Amino acid sequence: MSEKVDVAGRRFRITAAWLACAGLVAPLACGCHSTRHGAAPTTTSSTTSSTAPAPTTSTPATPIVKIAPLPVRPVNKSQPTAPQKCPATDPNHPVAPTDAFTACDIGRTTLYTLGPETMQLGLIHVEPPKSLTADFYDVTLILDPPSASAWASYTAAHLKDHVAFIRDNRVLEAPIIEGPVTSGRIALTTQTAEGAAQLAQLAGRPL
């Protein structure tokens, strides 16, 4: 019996507190009560039906641009030259990968004698040119995972070798390998903003 009286007493006190609250702040309690009832139908019915179909079906339409592989050739010889002494180039007829040939850089100031291709690097992104100093600009190439691994192995095995990155039978840049490149990134540098923009455009050519 004492437990029943205690439980009834608790229920009475709670009810009294609610009645007191309802008497003192009746408009506020009614406002909260009605908004609670109004919110339930709106969130369950109208929001789910209006947001479900439209946005998800329209997003996958962005095209993925694949970049043409970048050939790498060994440099057998390099020498300064004048633009008029550079061999003619035809982007529509690239030199066969197994053939050696001579080519100038894109600034047409150096003539390179190149050996057959050693590899082609797959690129997933070419970053826009960045200004390093007042006189140097940087274009960074991002390699795909297989090419990043192959380039790391190649550079580790060919320290001090002179290599050239080729596009359209022209030399984009011809660095000497100073150490293993394990970052999966290749930085091309040039001295003008125009040259950097041309580098980025040629290196990032789509397939």
N, CA and C atoms as a LAMMPS dump frame, in Angstrom:
ITEM: TIMESTEP
0
ITEM: NUMBER OF ATOMS
621
ITEM: BOX BOUNDS ff ff ff
-5.0000000000000000e+02 5.0000000000000000e+02
-5.0000000000000000e+02 5.0000000000000000e+02
-5.0000000000000000e+02 5.0000000000000000e+02
ITEM: ATOMS id mol type element x y z
1 1 1 N 0.819 -1.207 0
2 1 2 C 0 0 0
3 1 3 C 0.851 1.253 0
4 2 1 N 1.934 1.259 0.796
5 2 2 C 2.754 2.473 0.865
6 2 3 C 3.369 2.774 -0.481
7 3 1 N 3.742 1.716 -1.27
8 3 2 C 4.34 1.946 -2.581
9 3 3 C 3.297 2.566 -3.51
10 4 1 N 2.043 2.118 -3.434
11 4 2 C 1.011 2.681 -4.309
12 4 3 C 0.765 4.142 -3.985
13 5 1 N 0.751 4.441 -2.711
14 5 2 C 0.523 5.839 -2.32
15 5 3 C 1.676 6.688 -2.827
16 6 1 N 2.915 6.169 -2.722
17 6 2 C 4.1 6.939 -3.148
18 6 3 C 4.057 7.207 -4.644
19 7 1 N 3.736 6.178 -5.417
20 7 2 C 3.67 6.343 -6.874
21 7 3 C 2.575 7.322 -7.235
22 8 1 N 1.402 7.201 -6.582
23 8 2 C 0.301 8.124 -6.864
24 8 3 C 0.688 9.541 -6.511
25 9 1 N 1.435 9.653 -5.396
26 9 2 C 1.886 10.987 -4.987
27 9 3 C 2.79 11.616 -6.017
28 10 1 N 3.693 10.844 -6.618
29 10 2 C 4.595 11.371 -7.635
30 10 3 C 3.803 11.81 -8.845
31 11 1 N 2.85 11.009 -9.231
32 11 2 C 2.054 11.367 -10.389
33 11 3 C 1.278 12.642 -10.138
34 12 1 N 0.799 12.822 -8.926
35 12 2 C 0.027 14.009 -8.6
36 12 3 C 0.915 15.247 -8.669
37 13 1 N 2.14 15.131 -8.116
38 13 2 C 3.031 16.291 -8.122
39 13 3 C 3.4 16.687 -9.557
40 14 1 N 3.668 15.697 -10.428
41 14 2 C 4.014 15.991 -11.818
42 14 3 C 2.85 16.677 -12.51
43 15 1 N 1.64 16.173 -12.26
44 15 2 C 0.456 16.755 -12.884
45 15 3 C 0.235 18.173 -12.408
46 16 1 N 0.446 18.385 -11.148
47 16 2 C 0.275 19.73 -10.594
48 16 3 C 1.282 20.692 -11.198
49 17 1 N 2.515 20.219 -11.371
50 17 2 C 3.552 21.09 -11.961
51 17 3 C 3.178 21.459 -13.376
52 18 1 N 2.669 20.519 -14.12
53 18 2 C 2.26 20.793 -15.511
54 18 3 C 1.086 21.765 -15.545
55 19 1 N 0.127 21.579 -14.585
56 19 2 C -1.015 22.497 -14.561
57 19 3 C -0.561 23.902 -14.209
58 20 1 N 0.361 23.991 -13.258
59 20 2 C 0.874 25.304 -12.866
60 20 3 C 1.572 25.963 -14.04
61 21 1 N 2.373 25.181 -14.738
62 21 2 C 3.107 25.704 -15.9
63 21 3 C 2.135 26.138 -16.974
64 22 1 N 1.091 25.323 -17.177
65 22 2 C 0.113 25.646 -18.209
66 22 3 C -0.653 26.903 -17.839
67 23 1 N -0.903 27.101 -16.547
68 23 2 C -1.635 28.298 -16.147
69 23 3 C -0.794 29.549 -16.283
70 24 1 N 0.513 29.458 -15.985
71 24 2 C 1.373 30.643 -16.008
72 24 3 C 1.791 31.013 -17.419
73 25 1 N 2.165 30.02 -18.213
74 25 2 C 2.692 30.318 -19.554
75 25 3 C 1.844 29.603 -20.595
76 26 1 N 0.562 29.777 -20.503
77 26 2 C -0.343 29.071 -21.418
78 26 3 C -0.083 29.403 -22.876
79 27 1 N 0.101 30.7 -23.256
80 27 2 C 0.317 30.966 -24.692
81 27 3 C 1.585 30.327 -25.206
82 28 1 N 2.663 30.375 -24.402
83 28 2 C 3.943 29.802 -24.848
84 28 3 C 3.826 28.291 -24.99
85 29 1 N 3.161 27.639 -23.99
86 29 2 C 3.015 26.189 -24.063
87 29 3 C 2.186 25.798 -25.261
88 30 1 N 1.159 26.574 -25.557
89 30 2 C 0.343 26.238 -26.725
90 30 3 C 1.128 26.411 -28.013
91 31 1 N 1.94 27.471 -28.012
92 31 2 C 2.747 27.678 -29.209
93 31 3 C 3.7 26.532 -29.436
94 32 1 N 4.377 26.094 -28.408
95 32 2 C 5.31 24.971 -28.548
96 32 3 C 4.573 23.716 -28.932
97 33 1 N 3.397 23.529 -28.296
98 33 2 C 2.628 22.309 -28.55
99 33 3 C 2.201 22.242 -30.012
100 34 1 N 1.73 23.398 -30.552
101 34 2 C 1.239 23.364 -31.924
102 34 3 C 2.366 23.222 -32.929
103 35 1 N 3.526 23.873 -32.682
104 35 2 C 4.632 23.728 -33.629
105 35 3 C 5.176 22.321 -33.617
106 36 1 N 5.15 21.661 -32.445
107 36 2 C 5.626 20.294 -32.415
108 36 3 C 4.758 19.403 -33.279
109 37 1 N 3.462 19.629 -33.228
110 37 2 C 2.558 18.818 -34.044
111 37 3 C 2.689 19.167 -35.514
112 38 1 N 2.951 20.486 -35.786
113 38 2 C 3.075 20.889 -37.186
114 38 3 C 4.358 20.418 -37.82
115 39 1 N 5.429 20.284 -37.031
116 39 2 C 6.723 19.914 -37.605
117 39 3 C 6.761 18.472 -38.042
118 40 1 N 6.029 17.592 -37.309
119 40 2 C 6.13 16.165 -37.615
120 40 3 C 5.706 15.812 -39.028
121 41 1 N 4.502 16.261 -39.503
122 41 2 C 4.115 15.877 -40.864
123 41 3 C 5.03 16.46 -41.925
124 42 1 N 5.475 17.752 -41.691
125 42 2 C 6.266 18.398 -42.743
126 42 3 C 7.583 17.69 -42.983
127 43 1 N 8.271 17.319 -41.912
128 43 2 C 9.572 16.682 -42.091
129 43 3 C 9.463 15.289 -42.684
130 44 1 N 8.42 14.561 -42.365
131 44 2 C 8.34 13.189 -42.868
132 44 3 C 7.816 13.116 -44.289
133 45 1 N 6.862 13.978 -44.646
134 45 2 C 6.247 13.806 -45.956
135 45 3 C 6.84 14.722 -47.006
136 46 1 N 6.844 16.074 -46.763
137 46 2 C 7.18 16.989 -47.847
138 46 3 C 8.668 17.02 -48.157
139 47 1 N 9.56 16.99 -47.122
140 47 2 C 10.991 17.098 -47.413
141 47 3 C 11.522 15.891 -48.155
142 48 1 N 11.118 14.696 -47.77
143 48 2 C 11.635 13.513 -48.446
144 48 3 C 11.185 13.438 -49.89
145 49 1 N 9.941 13.827 -50.151
146 49 2 C 9.449 13.723 -51.517
147 49 3 C 10.041 14.788 -52.419
148 50 1 N 10.352 16.008 -51.876
149 50 2 C 10.828 17.077 -52.756
150 50 3 C 12.316 16.982 -53.038
151 51 1 N 13.116 16.458 -52.104
152 51 2 C 14.572 16.462 -52.322
153 51 3 C 15.113 15.192 -52.956
154 52 1 N 14.363 14.1 -52.941
155 52 2 C 14.914 12.822 -53.401
156 52 3 C 15.281 12.781 -54.88
157 53 1 N 14.383 13.111 -55.828
158 53 2 C 14.705 12.772 -57.226
159 53 3 C 15.661 13.72 -57.925
160 54 1 N 15.551 15.063 -57.678
161 54 2 C 16.178 16.027 -58.58
162 54 3 C 17.703 16.059 -58.579
163 55 1 N 18.412 16.351 -57.416
164 55 2 C 19.839 16.657 -57.529
165 55 3 C 20.72 15.472 -57.903
166 56 1 N 20.383 14.259 -57.437
167 56 2 C 21.309 13.148 -57.599
168 56 3 C 21.484 12.693 -59.036
169 57 1 N 20.463 12.838 -59.845
170 57 2 C 20.548 12.324 -61.207
171 57 3 C 21.298 13.254 -62.151
172 58 1 N 21.457 14.552 -61.808
173 58 2 C 22.062 15.504 -62.742
174 58 3 C 23.576 15.652 -62.562
175 59 1 N 24.17 15.226 -61.423
176 59 2 C 25.59 15.466 -61.175
177 59 3 C 26.574 14.61 -61.969
178 60 1 N 26.326 13.31 -62.275
179 60 2 C 27.376 12.516 -62.891
180 60 3 C 27.705 12.875 -64.332
181 61 1 N 27.173 13.978 -64.861
182 61 2 C 27.366 14.306 -66.271
183 61 3 C 28.699 14.995 -66.569
184 62 1 N 29.573 15.222 -65.554
185 62 2 C 30.853 15.885 -65.813
186 62 3 C 31.821 14.958 -66.538
187 63 1 N 32.36 15.394 -67.68
188 63 2 C 33.265 14.519 -68.427
189 63 3 C 34.639 14.437 -67.775
190 64 1 N 35.259 13.27 -67.824
191 64 2 C 36.617 13.091 -67.302
192 64 3 C 37.583 13.166 -68.481
193 65 1 N 38.484 14.145 -68.419
194 65 2 C 39.438 14.345 -69.503
195 65 3 C 40.7 13.539 -69.204
196 66 1 N 41.075 12.652 -70.116
197 66 2 C 42.293 11.868 -69.95
198 66 3 C 43.433 12.558 -70.685
199 67 1 N 44.568 12.653 -70.016
200 67 2 C 45.739 13.327 -70.586
201 67 3 C 46.564 12.309 -71.377
202 68 1 N 47.094 12.759 -72.502
203 68 2 C 47.933 11.882 -73.324
204 68 3 C 49.196 11.497 -72.557
205 69 1 N 49.672 10.244 -72.676
206 69 2 C 50.915 9.835 -72.017
207 69 3 C 52.08 10.719 -72.462
208 70 1 N 53.02 10.928 -71.556
209 70 2 C 54.167 11.801 -71.826
210 70 3 C 55.413 10.946 -72.069
211 71 1 N 55.941 10.935 -73.299
212 71 2 C 57.14 10.127 -73.581
213 71 3 C 58.389 10.684 -72.899
214 72 1 N 59.259 9.763 -72.496
215 72 2 C 60.564 10.111 -71.908
216 72 3 C 61.647 9.483 -72.779
217 73 1 N 62.64 10.295 -73.171
218 73 2 C 63.753 9.805 -73.997
219 73 3 C 65.08 10.215 -73.353
220 74 1 N 66.13 9.4 -73.543
221 74 2 C 67.454 9.809 -73.07
222 74 3 C 68.032 10.878 -73.998
223 75 1 N 68.75 11.813 -73.397
224 75 2 C 69.443 12.845 -74.175
225 75 3 C 70.881 12.379 -74.399
226 76 1 N 71.244 12.181 -75.659
227 76 2 C 72.62 11.781 -75.984
228 76 3 C 73.541 12.983 -76.151
229 77 1 N 72.967 14.114 -76.553
230 77 2 C 73.772 15.316 -76.773
231 77 3 C 72.847 16.526 -76.76
232 78 1 N 73.351 17.654 -76.279
233 78 2 C 72.591 18.903 -76.341
234 78 3 C 73.546 20.049 -76.637
235 79 1 N 73.077 21.016 -77.385
236 79 2 C 73.92 22.165 -77.741
237 79 3 C 73.035 23.37 -78.028
238 80 1 N 73.553 24.589 -77.751
239 80 2 C 72.776 25.794 -78.068
240 80 3 C 72.55 25.897 -79.576
241 81 1 N 71.443 26.513 -79.935
242 81 2 C 71.133 26.667 -81.361
243 81 3 C 70.328 27.936 -81.569
244 82 1 N 70.109 28.266 -82.836
245 82 2 C 69.24 29.388 -83.206
246 82 3 C 67.903 28.828 -83.684
247 83 1 N 66.814 29.591 -83.551
248 83 2 C 65.494 29.078 -83.947
249 83 3 C 65.447 28.559 -85.38
250 84 1 N 66.159 29.234 -86.303
251 84 2 C 66.104 28.806 -87.707
252 84 3 C 66.811 27.477 -87.955
253 85 1 N 67.626 27.037 -87.009
254 85 2 C 68.321 25.76 -87.171
255 85 3 C 67.553 24.588 -86.551
256 86 1 N 66.413 24.866 -85.931
257 86 2 C 65.612 23.789 -85.33
258 86 3 C 64.893 23.016 -86.428
259 87 1 N 64.828 21.692 -86.322
260 87 2 C 64.103 20.896 -87.325
261 87 3 C 62.609 21.186 -87.279
262 88 1 N 61.971 21.062 -88.42
263 88 2 C 60.516 21.254 -88.475
264 88 3 C 59.825 20.14 -87.7
265 89 1 N 58.71 20.494 -87.085
266 89 2 C 57.952 19.502 -86.312
267 89 3 C 56.534 19.411 -86.853
268 90 1 N 55.974 18.203 -86.781
269 90 2 C 54.593 17.977 -87.211
270 90 3 C 53.88 17.178 -86.12
271 91 1 N 53.016 17.847 -85.333
272 91 2 C 52.326 17.144 -84.238
273 91 3 C 51.505 15.951 -84.708
274 92 1 N 51.058 15.974 -85.972
275 92 2 C 50.23 14.879 -86.483
276 92 3 C 51.041 13.652 -86.905
277 93 1 N 52.362 13.786 -86.943
278 93 2 C 53.222 12.654 -87.328
279 93 3 C 54.37 12.529 -86.321
280 94 1 N 54.074 12.007 -85.128
281 94 2 C 55.139 11.862 -84.129
282 94 3 C 56.179 10.845 -84.572
283 95 1 N 57.403 11.056 -84.111
284 95 2 C 58.484 10.114 -84.397
285 95 3 C 58.171 8.793 -83.7
286 96 1 N 58.478 7.681 -84.362
287 96 2 C 58.228 6.355 -83.788
288 96 3 C 59.017 6.19 -82.489
289 97 1 N 58.433 5.534 -81.493
290 97 2 C 59.118 5.379 -80.196
291 97 3 C 60.48 4.701 -80.301
292 98 1 N 60.668 3.853 -81.317
293 98 2 C 61.946 3.127 -81.425
294 98 3 C 63.011 3.907 -82.195
295 99 1 N 62.654 5.064 -82.763
296 99 2 C 63.601 5.835 -83.579
297 99 3 C 64.269 6.925 -82.747
298 100 1 N 65.56 7.141 -83.021
299 100 2 C 66.255 8.302 -82.464
300 100 3 C 65.982 9.507 -83.363
301 101 1 N 66.051 10.691 -82.801
302 101 2 C 65.862 11.892 -83.63
303 101 3 C 66.403 13.113 -82.901
304 102 1 N 66.451 14.242 -83.624
305 102 2 C 66.88 15.511 -83.021
306 102 3 C 65.663 16.413 -82.88
307 103 1 N 65.65 17.197 -81.816
308 103 2 C 64.526 18.088 -81.546
309 103 3 C 65 19.283 -80.74
310 104 1 N 64.284 20.387 -80.889
311 104 2 C 64.566 21.577 -80.087
312 104 3 C 63.607 21.651 -78.914
313 105 1 N 63.963 22.47 -77.935
314 105 2 C 63.028 22.772 -76.855
315 105 3 C 61.962 23.735 -77.382
316 106 1 N 60.924 23.999 -76.575
317 106 2 C 59.827 24.837 -77.064
318 106 3 C 60.263 26.295 -77.224
319 107 1 N 61.333 26.697 -76.547
320 107 2 C 61.867 28.04 -76.736
321 107 3 C 62.789 28.158 -77.942
322 108 1 N 63.098 27.002 -78.574
323 108 2 C 63.94 26.929 -79.775
324 108 3 C 65.321 27.56 -79.551
325 109 1 N 65.909 27.238 -78.374
326 109 2 C 67.254 27.741 -78.053
327 109 3 C 68.273 26.621 -77.888
328 110 1 N 67.811 25.368 -77.781
329 110 2 C 68.709 24.236 -77.568
330 110 3 C 68.292 23.09 -78.491
331 111 1 N 69.291 22.449 -79.086
332 111 2 C 69.05 21.296 -79.964
333 111 3 C 69.484 20.035 -79.234
334 112 1 N 68.607 19.034 -79.199
335 112 2 C 68.876 17.788 -78.48
336 112 3 C 68.938 16.625 -79.461
337 113 1 N 69.908 15.74 -79.227
338 113 2 C 69.945 14.453 -79.929
339 113 3 C 69.399 13.413 -78.961
340 114 1 N 68.291 12.774 -79.351
341 114 2 C 67.544 11.924 -78.431
342 114 3 C 67.567 10.467 -78.862
343 115 1 N 67.623 9.571 -77.882
344 115 2 C 67.548 8.144 -78.146
345 115 3 C 66.105 7.675 -78.176
346 116 1 N 65.869 6.384 -78.422
347 116 2 C 64.511 5.829 -78.406
348 116 3 C 63.841 6.005 -77.039
349 117 1 N 62.526 5.966 -77.045
350 117 2 C 61.765 6.136 -75.805
351 117 3 C 62.148 5.082 -74.776
352 118 1 N 62.27 5.519 -73.527
353 118 2 C 62.483 4.579 -72.429
354 118 3 C 61.175 4.238 -71.721
355 119 1 N 60.227 5.162 -71.731
356 119 2 C 58.922 4.931 -71.092
357 119 3 C 57.959 6.03 -71.49
358 120 1 N 56.674 5.802 -71.193
359 120 2 C 55.659 6.837 -71.303
360 120 3 C 54.995 6.994 -69.942
361 121 1 N 54.925 8.228 -69.476
362 121 2 C 54.374 8.502 -68.153
363 121 3 C 52.896 8.874 -68.264
364 122 1 N 52.067 8.203 -67.46
365 122 2 C 50.644 8.537 -67.399
366 122 3 C 50.415 9.688 -66.436
367 123 1 N 49.688 10.712 -66.884
368 123 2 C 49.411 11.89 -66.058
369 123 3 C 47.933 11.92 -65.693
370 124 1 N 47.658 12.286 -64.445
371 124 2 C 46.265 12.448 -64.031
372 124 3 C 45.897 13.915 -63.853
373 125 1 N 46.907 14.793 -63.781
374 125 2 C 46.611 16.221 -63.591
375 125 3 C 47.84 17.048 -63.913
376 126 1 N 47.61 18.235 -64.485
377 126 2 C 48.67 19.226 -64.686
378 126 3 C 48.236 20.487 -63.956
379 127 1 N 49.005 20.876 -62.951
380 127 2 C 48.635 22.042 -62.161
381 127 3 C 48.881 23.331 -62.948
382 128 1 N 48.084 24.359 -62.708
383 128 2 C 48.319 25.643 -63.382
384 128 3 C 49.695 26.207 -63.011
385 129 1 N 50.301 27.014 -63.897
386 129 2 C 51.624 27.581 -63.609
387 129 3 C 51.619 28.401 -62.323
388 130 1 N 52.723 28.289 -61.573
389 130 2 C 52.906 29.073 -60.356
390 130 3 C 54.191 29.869 -60.483
391 131 1 N 54.173 31.089 -59.981
392 131 2 C 55.367 31.928 -59.987
393 131 3 C 56.233 31.575 -58.779
394 132 1 N 57.46 31.108 -59.037
395 132 2 C 58.384 30.778 -57.95
396 132 3 C 59.131 32.017 -57.478
397 133 1 N 59.726 32.73 -58.44
398 133 2 C 60.409 33.995 -58.166
399 133 3 C 60.007 34.949 -59.29
400 134 1 N 60.648 36.098 -59.335
401 134 2 C 60.347 37.055 -60.412
402 134 3 C 60.735 36.494 -61.775
403 135 1 N 61.688 35.553 -61.815
404 135 2 C 62.215 35.062 -63.094
405 135 3 C 61.895 33.602 -63.406
406 136 1 N 61.207 32.878 -62.505
407 136 2 C 60.968 31.459 -62.747
408 136 3 C 59.515 31.093 -62.464
409 137 1 N 58.999 30.226 -63.321
410 137 2 C 57.633 29.731 -63.193
411 137 3 C 57.673 28.2 -63.183
412 138 1 N 56.715 27.642 -62.468
413 138 2 C 56.698 26.203 -62.225
414 138 3 C 55.384 25.601 -62.733
415 139 1 N 55.483 24.459 -63.454
416 139 2 C 54.31 23.689 -63.873
417 139 3 C 54.505 22.269 -63.336
418 140 1 N 53.606 21.812 -62.482
419 140 2 C 53.754 20.5 -61.842
420 140 3 C 52.841 19.472 -62.49
421 141 1 N 53.438 18.321 -62.836
422 141 2 C 52.707 17.205 -63.417
423 141 3 C 52.465 16.157 -62.332
424 142 1 N 51.24 15.645 -62.247
425 142 2 C 50.897 14.61 -61.268
426 142 3 C 50.788 13.278 -62.009
427 143 1 N 51.617 12.315 -61.604
428 143 2 C 51.642 11.005 -62.257
429 143 3 C 50.574 10.081 -61.675
430 144 1 N 50.07 9.174 -62.527
431 144 2 C 49.173 8.144 -61.989
432 144 3 C 50.009 7.142 -61.191
433 145 1 N 49.384 6.333 -60.319
434 145 2 C 50.158 5.452 -59.433
435 145 3 C 51.154 4.523 -60.139
436 146 1 N 50.779 3.829 -61.247
437 146 2 C 51.77 2.968 -61.901
438 146 3 C 52.974 3.753 -62.436
439 147 1 N 52.723 4.929 -63.014
440 147 2 C 53.819 5.741 -63.545
441 147 3 C 54.67 6.334 -62.429
442 148 1 N 54.043 6.699 -61.324
443 148 2 C 54.801 7.217 -60.181
444 148 3 C 55.785 6.162 -59.677
445 149 1 N 55.335 4.909 -59.605
446 149 2 C 56.205 3.817 -59.168
447 149 3 C 57.316 3.558 -60.187
448 150 1 N 56.96 3.551 -61.486
449 150 2 C 57.956 3.303 -62.541
450 150 3 C 58.992 4.427 -62.594
451 151 1 N 58.545 5.665 -62.429
452 151 2 C 59.458 6.804 -62.471
453 151 3 C 60.391 6.804 -61.257
454 152 1 N 59.874 6.416 -60.103
455 152 2 C 60.723 6.324 -58.906
456 152 3 C 61.825 5.287 -59.115
457 153 1 N 61.477 4.13 -59.687
458 153 2 C 62.479 3.086 -59.949
459 153 3 C 63.489 3.543 -61.002
460 154 1 N 62.994 4.188 -62.058
461 154 2 C 63.864 4.633 -63.137
462 154 3 C 64.867 5.684 -62.65
463 155 1 N 64.378 6.667 -61.917
464 155 2 C 65.279 7.728 -61.443
465 155 3 C 66.302 7.193 -60.439
466 156 1 N 65.905 6.207 -59.65
467 156 2 C 66.858 5.613 -58.702
468 156 3 C 67.968 4.867 -59.433
469 157 1 N 67.634 4.284 -60.597
470 157 2 C 68.613 3.481 -61.34
471 157 3 C 69.407 4.292 -62.364
472 158 1 N 69.034 5.555 -62.59
473 158 2 C 69.696 6.351 -63.638
474 158 3 C 70.147 7.71 -63.114
475 159 1 N 70.791 7.706 -61.966
476 159 2 C 71.299 8.957 -61.402
477 159 3 C 72.311 9.587 -62.351
478 160 1 N 72.212 10.917 -62.488
479 160 2 C 73.078 11.74 -63.357
480 160 3 C 72.793 11.564 -64.842
481 161 1 N 71.789 10.757 -65.19
482 161 2 C 71.416 10.639 -66.606
483 161 3 C 70.639 11.882 -67.043
484 162 1 N 70.774 12.198 -68.323
485 162 2 C 70.089 13.342 -68.911
486 162 3 C 68.886 12.803 -69.693
487 163 1 N 67.688 13.253 -69.339
488 163 2 C 66.479 12.75 -69.995
489 163 3 C 65.649 13.934 -70.497
490 164 1 N 64.726 13.638 -71.406
491 164 2 C 63.867 14.689 -71.959
492 164 3 C 62.422 14.221 -71.963
493 165 1 N 61.512 15.16 -71.628
494 165 2 C 60.071 14.916 -71.729
495 165 3 C 59.617 15.5 -73.072
496 166 1 N 58.936 14.677 -73.866
497 166 2 C 58.644 15.021 -75.261
498 166 3 C 57.147 15.215 -75.483
499 167 1 N 56.811 16.239 -76.267
500 167 2 C 55.441 16.412 -76.746
501 167 3 C 55.519 17.065 -78.134
502 168 1 N 54.812 16.477 -79.099
503 168 2 C 54.786 17.001 -80.476
504 168 3 C 56.192 17.099 -81.079
505 169 1 N 57.026 16.105 -80.814
506 169 2 C 58.399 16.068 -81.344
507 169 3 C 59.233 17.255 -80.865
508 170 1 N 58.853 17.817 -79.72
509 170 2 C 59.624 18.9 -79.104
510 170 3 C 59.948 18.531 -77.668
511 171 1 N 60.987 19.135 -77.136
512 171 2 C 61.412 18.863 -75.763
513 171 3 C 60.735 19.87 -74.834
514 172 1 N 59.898 19.357 -73.909
515 172 2 C 59.292 20.246 -72.917
516 172 3 C 60.336 20.692 -71.899
517 173 1 N 61.1 19.739 -71.419
518 173 2 C 62.202 20.032 -70.495
519 173 3 C 63.137 18.84 -70.485
520 174 1 N 64.419 19.103 -70.235
521 174 2 C 65.427 18.028 -70.258
522 174 3 C 66.272 18.116 -68.986
523 175 1 N 65.788 17.532 -67.891
524 175 2 C 66.543 17.602 -66.633
525 175 3 C 67.604 16.513 -66.539
526 176 1 N 68.571 16.746 -65.67
527 176 2 C 69.535 15.711 -65.275
528 176 3 C 69.037 15.137 -63.95
529 177 1 N 68.937 13.824 -63.867
530 177 2 C 68.384 13.161 -62.674
531 177 3 C 69.387 13.273 -61.531
532 178 1 N 68.987 13.999 -60.499
533 178 2 C 69.871 14.215 -59.348
534 178 3 C 69.603 13.242 -58.206
535 179 1 N 68.453 12.577 -58.218
536 179 2 C 68.125 11.633 -57.15
537 179 3 C 66.807 10.952 -57.455
538 180 1 N 66.46 9.915 -56.712
539 180 2 C 65.179 9.224 -56.937
540 180 3 C 64.001 10.173 -56.715
541 181 1 N 63.029 10.117 -57.597
542 181 2 C 61.829 10.956 -57.479
543 181 3 C 60.683 10.057 -57.031
544 182 1 N 60.342 10.141 -55.764
545 182 2 C 59.337 9.242 -55.185
546 182 3 C 58.014 9.933 -54.874
547 183 1 N 57.912 11.217 -55.202
548 183 2 C 56.708 11.982 -54.851
549 183 3 C 55.555 11.777 -55.821
550 184 1 N 55.826 11.198 -56.999
551 184 2 C 54.777 11.089 -58.009
552 184 3 C 54.474 12.401 -58.694
553 185 1 N 55.381 13.367 -58.552
554 185 2 C 55.204 14.691 -59.145
555 185 3 C 56.47 15.079 -59.908
556 186 1 N 56.3 15.757 -61.031
557 186 2 C 57.426 16.263 -61.817
558 186 3 C 57.2 17.757 -62.019
559 187 1 N 58.181 18.57 -61.647
560 187 2 C 58.07 20.021 -61.796
561 187 3 C 58.871 20.48 -63.009
562 188 1 N 58.188 21.133 -63.933
563 188 2 C 58.845 21.743 -65.09
564 188 3 C 58.979 23.242 -64.82
565 189 1 N 60.134 23.809 -65.1
566 189 2 C 60.339 25.226 -64.833
567 189 3 C 60.701 25.975 -66.109
568 190 1 N 60.301 27.226 -66.143
569 190 2 C 60.637 28.095 -67.266
570 190 3 C 60.765 29.523 -66.747
571 191 1 N 61.281 30.413 -67.584
572 191 2 C 61.586 31.761 -67.11
573 191 3 C 60.534 32.803 -67.477
574 192 1 N 59.521 32.437 -68.203
575 192 2 C 58.483 33.408 -68.561
576 192 3 C 57.099 32.834 -68.278
577 193 1 N 56.144 33.729 -68.041
578 193 2 C 54.765 33.299 -67.818
579 193 3 C 54.187 32.678 -69.087
580 194 1 N 54.566 33.23 -70.245
581 194 2 C 54.08 32.684 -71.523
582 194 3 C 54.608 31.269 -71.733
583 195 1 N 55.898 31.066 -71.433
584 195 2 C 56.489 29.733 -71.562
585 195 3 C 55.834 28.733 -70.623
586 196 1 N 55.515 29.172 -69.407
587 196 2 C 54.862 28.28 -68.436
588 196 3 C 53.459 27.9 -68.908
589 197 1 N 52.734 28.867 -69.466
590 197 2 C 51.393 28.567 -69.979
591 197 3 C 51.467 27.574 -71.141
592 198 1 N 52.491 27.729 -71.992
593 198 2 C 52.667 26.802 -73.119
594 198 3 C 53.047 25.407 -72.62
595 199 1 N 53.91 25.352 -71.612
596 199 2 C 54.271 24.073 -70.997
597 199 3 C 53.042 23.348 -70.471
598 200 1 N 52.223 24.071 -69.715
599 200 2 C 51.022 23.47 -69.116
600 200 3 C 50.069 22.978 -70.201
601 201 1 N 49.909 23.763 -71.25
602 201 2 C 49.002 23.378 -72.331
603 201 3 C 49.493 22.129 -73.061
604 202 1 N 50.791 22.085 -73.371
605 202 2 C 51.338 20.932 -74.079
606 202 3 C 51.342 19.681 -73.194
607 203 1 N 51.797 19.84 -71.945
608 203 2 C 51.875 18.676 -71.054
609 203 3 C 50.499 18.109 -70.77
610 204 1 N 49.486 18.962 -70.656
611 204 2 C 48.141 18.507 -70.302
612 204 3 C 47.266 18.183 -71.498
613 205 1 N 47.85 17.974 -72.667
614 205 2 C 47.069 17.696 -73.867
615 205 3 C 46.195 16.457 -73.677
616 206 1 N 44.895 16.571 -74.014
617 206 2 C 44.021 15.399 -73.875
618 206 3 C 44.346 14.32 -74.906
619 207 1 N 43.921 13.119 -74.61
620 207 2 C 44.071 12.009 -75.544
621 207 3 C 43.274 12.248 -76.819
